[in-house]
Structures are given as C-alpha cells and as structure tokens.
Amino acid sequence: MQTFKNIKFFIIAVIAAGLVGVQSVNAQKVDEERMNRDIRVAEKILAELFRSSREQGVHTLYSLQNTSRIRGTYVPNYGVLFRVPQIFVTNISDGVVYTNSEGKKSVMRGRVKVLNIDDYKTGEVVYWLDKQARTIAPVVVNGRARKVREVKGISIDSVIDGRRKKAMGLIKTFLSDYSSLLSQLSDNDKIVVTYDRVLNMDRLFTTFPEKLDKNSFMVSVKYGEAKSSRGKSLESKMKVSTLKISQKERIQFNVFKRILDEIFERRNTDGRSFYRGSRSTYTYLKDFGVIYDLRLRKPRKNRRRGYGYVINDNVGTIVIDDGGKVTKTENKLSDKERRAKREKEKAAYNKVVKEAYAQLEKDLKKHMVDYGRTLRSLSPNEMLMFNVRLSSSYNYYEFYGQNEQNKKEERVPRLMVMSIKMSDLDSNNAESKISIKKY
C-alpha cells in the first residue's frame, strides 16, 4: 500500500536527520528533545495507520483529523503512553422507538422508515448506517414534499466489536513495526497504547457504560523486547488488558475531574490566569495510577469591552459600540510611535504570561496535594499524574525571545508532566516531592 511506503520513507528521513547530530547518551539519562521528537513521529505514524485503514469511498471509520487527538506522553521510570480516541463513524444515526395511538411502531426521528422495527420494543434505541439508507417515495407534509429514508436497524454491539478488533490489529501493527523508534527508552520501560477516550456517541455510552468498559483496552510491550525482536514474534510478548474501573474508583476519579474543571473554568479566573480550553480527561492504569489530561490556555489579551468592532484607517479610528453609537478619533501617531506602542503592549502581555505561569505551577502543586488525598482507592505505590498542555487559540505574543541584554528568556513550556506517589501525599513536605518535567 502506498500509505505504508510513505510511512517508511518518513521514518527513514527522521532517523537520517537524527543521525546528523548523534551524541553519546548515558543509558540512565534521557535526551528530552530527542524523546519529544520520537513521540511526535510515533503520534503521526499511529494517526496514519488509522487513517489508512478506512475503506475507499467510505466517509470515515477512524476520522482522526490531526495528530493532536492521539497523545503520547513520556512517564519517567515507566515508559511512553499513547492514547488513541474512539471516534465513531459520523454516518451512524439513531432514533427511539415509540408506538402511536393506532398501535403502530415508528421512530421519533421523522421521515425514517425502519424495515425491521418490529424487532425492537417501545423505548429502545435503533441504530442504522446512513450510507445504507435508501430514499423512497416522498411524503407530503404541510403541502411540502419531504424525503423519506428507508433504513434497517443494526446491532450496535457488532459495530463496537468490529471496531475494537480492527483497532487492536492496528495498535499491534504499530508496536510490532514502529515501537523500536523510541530509542531513548531503557529496556525495562514500557510502550503502552490505550484505546479508551470517546469523542462522540455520548448518549450510547452514557446509557450503557458497560459497553465502554468492554470496548476499552490497553496493549503494552517492553522496549527491550521490541528492540531485540525487530517485529518478529513480538505479538506473543504483548500484554493486552482491559481498562475496567470499579464503581468506587470511577466515582472518585470523576469527582476529582469535576474539581479540576471547576478550578480552571474561565469564569472562576481573574482574567490574568491560565484557564481550561476543554474538559479534563483521565486514564487509570492498574499498578501505575491515574493520569489526568488538562489543556489550558494562556490569559487572554485585554480587550476594550462594550464595543462591537473597531475600524482603523489612515485617517483615524472609528469605533462602533453595541448601541450603534459611532465615534471617531484622529490618528496622530507616527509609524515609529505605533511600533513603540506595540512593543510596549507586547512587553506588558509577556509579563502577564510570566506571572500567570509562575502562579499556575504553584497552584497545580497545591491542588495535587489538597485534592489528591481524596483518591483513596489508589494504592500507596500508585501515582497521581497531571499531563498539562499549555496552548492558546489566539495569535498572541509568545513568551520567549531576546531581552534588553540580548539574553534569551525562558520559554513557557507547551507541556508539563507532574507526578507524585500516593504514599507521599500525606507527608508534611508533599509539594516538594512532586516531580515536574517540562517540554
């Protein structure tokens, strides 16, 4: 297949680029820059494997639009964890069966005729594939012709099982053929791929949470085994396990998740702090611990409130406020003065980001200790980990560059990995025992 040829060419190019700057690396020391690059390459390979698995002509079975949805994280003294999301086909539709006053069954979805509707009871949900729907003679509703689709209900369990089997094969292919690329790992480190995050089909898994447990799994292998086997007979050394969580654990993990979401909700910040761009997620790995993923955005740049929009031209600035009032100010700044003003605004925003980041690191440590103690279902040897990605969806000034003394300033990391053993949370100096890796 042409796609796999492209993957191999891509890998060879990456390895060749890395060999240009080969350095002798201590076996106990990780080259973090190389590790990050290897993980990014592995993310792209995983994404390409899933993208190329879809059938030709079908909209998509594994619609991974970008590699940000497949996340790889290096965990010191453990290995690398990749998380593959469960994205269900966008052409699966559903409807609830009901019985009308005449005793006839139908679907509360309008203009859909289910051929095998008698196989379902009132109140049950029918699932069907849109690509298999057939348009039949339209009906007239309020004087307008409306299309009617004829569909056949399918077993959602068969869809889930088929996707699980296909995902399992793709993940095993990745581990067999490409896991040895993570050359910064030690022989005892693990390469773990989980299939657990659900990005749609919320109603299905909210109604039937046991289906999510059944469908989620983890595949792991030791790096030393992957390196020595070079793909041959490696599958027999792979360990496949479920990610089933007990009800007690799920309650505790969900409560902790809600606490984090509420803390970093934008309305609860002062406007000069990092805030969450999406809800947090978590993964529990037995004998390792629980990992919480947070995506935080930089503080927003100050904007004048009460104005609809601003128009700048060579003559001046026209401001139109929410009430429709129009005001105009003359533009008396020269080009030099405008540049100076922009530099001043840039410096002011950089200062805000610096202070916000310094406070964020302190706050995360405090929250990890204060609220982490509530996770009593974790054993003392298991860990609590925060995987914090710092980003911004706005084109604001990046906090790095040259200062007045022409010295490079410290850059705000794009990723922070914070971890602590549960046994250390109850100590008096718990915050000092938190490990922090910045990327």
HELIX and SHEET records of a PDB file:
HELIX    1   1 GLN A    2  VAL A   20  1                                  19    
HELIX    2   2 GLU A   32  SER A   52  1                                  21    
HELIX    3   3 THR A   67  ARG A   69  5                                   3    
HELIX    4   4 ILE A  117  ASP A  119  5                                   3    
HELIX    5   5 ASP A  130  GLN A  132  5                                   3    
HELIX    6   6 ILE A  156  TYR A  178  1                                  23    
HELIX    7   7 SER A  179  LEU A  181  5                                   3    
HELIX    8   8 ASP A  202  THR A  207  1                                   6    
HELIX    9   9 PRO A  209  ASN A  215  1                                   7    
HELIX   10  10 TYR A  223  SER A  229  1                                   7    
HELIX   11  11 GLU A  235  LYS A  237  5                                   3    
HELIX   12  12 GLN A  247  ILE A  263  1                                  17    
HELIX   13  13 ARG A  266  ASN A  268  5                                   3    
HELIX   14  14 ASP A  335  GLY A  372  1                                  38    
HELIX   15  15 MET A  422  ASP A  424  5                                   3    
HELIX   16  16 ALA A  430  LYS A  433  5                                   4    
SHEET    1   A 5 ARG A  71  VAL A  75  0                                        
SHEET    2   A 5 GLY A  79  GLN A  86 -1                                        
SHEET    3   A 5 LYS A 190  VAL A 198  1                                        
SHEET    4   A 5 PHE A 217  LYS A 222 -1                                        
SHEET    5   A 5 LYS A 239  THR A 242 -1                                        
SHEET    1   B 3 LYS A 105  VAL A 107  0                                        
SHEET    2   B 3 ILE A  92  THR A  99 -1                                        
SHEET    3   B 3 VAL A 125  LEU A 129 -1                                        
SHEET    1   C 3 VAL A 112  VAL A 114  0                                        
SHEET    2   C 3 ARG A 144  VAL A 151  1                                        
SHEET    3   C 3 ARG A 134  VAL A 141 -1                                        
SHEET    1   D 3 TYR A 275  ARG A 276  0                                        
SHEET    2   D 3 GLY A 289  ARG A 297 -1                                        
SHEET    3   D 3 THR A 281  LEU A 285 -1                                        
SHEET    1   E 5 TYR A 275  ARG A 276  0                                        
SHEET    2   E 5 GLY A 289  ARG A 297 -1                                        
SHEET    3   E 5 MET A 383  SER A 391  1                                        
SHEET    4   E 5 LEU A 415  LYS A 421 -1                                        
SHEET    5   E 5 SER A 435  LYS A 438 -1                                        
SHEET    1   F 3 TYR A 307  ASN A 312  0                                        
SHEET    2   F 3 GLY A 316  ASP A 321 -1                                        
SHEET    3   F 3 VAL A 326  GLU A 330 -1                                        
END                                                                             
